[in-house]
Amino acid sequence: MDSQAPETITKRDLVQRIADQTGQTKVLVRDILQRFLDEVSEELIRGNRLEFRKFGVFEVRLRPGRVAQNPKTLEKVVVPAKRVVKFKVGNVLKKRVESVPEQASGGYGNEATPPAGGVA
């Protein structure tokens, strides 16, 4: 099995692709993409749920506080409650990702965890 990590795609990469595909300037595409990301962020900060049909749903959930344990010292530590962003993949995106052969998906397509040092 190929254990090569998946490629990292940046906002700059996406801007270049979209500009090339649409014939728009990179400046315009970057501004629109940034505006979109800012709006998504603002809605999540307000506690709103964002639903992109066939793609997925972003929402903020409250992770309850808990008592954890430091594995080195075995000391009990209080972890406060906090708000976290969750993403639930839509059916169409899920099927498209699942249909990619394992070697094209960075080497860990359907495994439960990525290779050591990988990003989930």
C-alpha angles and dihedrals in degrees: 000000000000109000095188113139118244117262117263113234116200132203087254090057092051092047091053093049094047093045090051092047097046102033090235123133119267089237092057094044092047091050093049093046091048091048089052092051091046091052092049089050093048093050092050091048088054088053095249125146118236117207121191105184114235090006106063150266129274117200140160117240131183113242105207121235118259144175113255132182129234103234094212100048099020086227115153113242127192111228110199124225115265143179116251134184115240127193123203112194118232121238097250094050091044092053092046092051093045092051093060112102113249096248090056094051099066096274101287104071104150101008117120095238136026120243119280110292092017125128119244 
